[in-house]
Amino acid sequence: MPKVSSVIVPYASYLRVYEPLAAFPEPERGHWARYARRTDRPSYQDELRSALADLVPTPPVLVPVHESEDAFVLEVDGVVCVCPWRTRLRGWQALEELSGELPPPVLDAVLPPVLRRQAAQDYERWQAENPDARPWIRTATWQVPINWFVLVADEEREYGTGDSEDGPPVLRYRTPMVQARRRVARGLRALREAMDEGPLIDGLVDVGRWLEEFHPRSLVELDYGGLVHALPAGTLEEDHSAADVAEGIAALRRGDGAAAGEAYARLVERWRSVRDLRSAN
């Protein structure tokens, strides 16, 4: 895939699942096996640049006409694992979510209603033919959802420059699927014992159900993605949000509401600067 622009596209984080090749039926398994041997695989920034390029024409292309055949690839203990982009499916899902985030006049000006209706009809037809389809990637803009941090541990944190020494910083966590599921169960138990139902519990239930859709030997990755450009270098280096979430859940398990509140306050303070950027001109 050619790069549309050299400009780095911020400000989204990602939750990805990498499944072993054995999880895919043929002929898809063969496609990903061949794909994994390529040396010119595109990056997440290439995907974002391509998506933005689709919005430039008049009228804009809200959802790709064809599904992407690209994926992210990792080798884990000698096992090749892939995370398909499924850009078309995620585009449809993003359109559904966008309607609740923007005022109708703004949404209509950016994405014409007639195109949104057509995309919704296309998605409905596609869903009827693919009822079990789900994305391997979840995306969040201007934040890392708190429930994502429940899946990972501070000792799994990776901070550095990624694959290129002169590239942008990288902050991510990678954990085996069995660990992620175990942490979801423990976190839900602690939260439900300490509070009534609410957004945090609902979000954790939702992500837990999503994880159950994948092979048990998969790998889960939480990637700050473009958010590394929204956080000052010092703040990014000292960001241990997963540790704060784990500490807060442990405090709830002990019945220590004060310690849980302190951990939550650290999270709020750390991410305030990112929220402020979202509303700035």
Stockholm file with secondary structure:
# STOCKHOLM 1.0

chainA/1-281         MPKVSSVIVPYASYLRVYEPLAAFPEPERGHWARYARRTDRPSYQDELRSALADLVPTPPVLVPVHESEDAFVLEVDGVVCVCPWRTRLRGWQALEELSGELPPPVLDAVLPPVLRRQAAQDYERWQAENPDARPWIRTATWQVPINWFVLVADEEREYGTGDSEDGPPVLRYRTPMVQARRRVARGLRALREAMDEGPLIDGLVDVGRWLEEFHPRSLVELDYGGLVHALPAGTLEEDHSAADVAEGIAALRRGDGAAAGEAYARLVERWRSVRDLRSAN
#=GR chainA/1-281 SS CCCSCSSCCCCEEEEEEEEEGGGSCTTHHHHHHHHHTCSCCCCHHHHHHHHHHHTSSSSCCSSCSSCCCCEEEEEETTEEEEEECCHHHHHHHHHHHHTTTSCHHHHHHHSCHHHHHHHHHHHHHHHHHCTTCCCSEEEEESSCCHHHHTTCCGGGEEEECTTCTTSCCEEEEEEEHHHHHHHHHHHHHHHHHHSCSCHHHHHHHHHHHHHTTSCTTCEEEEECGGGGGTSCHHHHHTCCHHHHHHHHHHHHHHTCHHHHHHHHHHHHHHHHHHHHHHHCC
#=GC SS_cons         CCCSCSSCCCCEEEEEEEEEGGGSCTTHHHHHHHHHTCSCCCCHHHHHHHHHHHTSSSSCCSSCSSCCCCEEEEEETTEEEEEECCHHHHHHHHHHHHTTTSCHHHHHHHSCHHHHHHHHHHHHHHHHHCTTCCCSEEEEESSCCHHHHTTCCGGGEEEECTTCTTSCCEEEEEEEHHHHHHHHHHHHHHHHHHSCSCHHHHHHHHHHHHHTTSCTTCEEEEECGGGGGTSCHHHHHTCCHHHHHHHHHHHHHHTCHHHHHHHHHHHHHHHHHHHHHHHCC
//
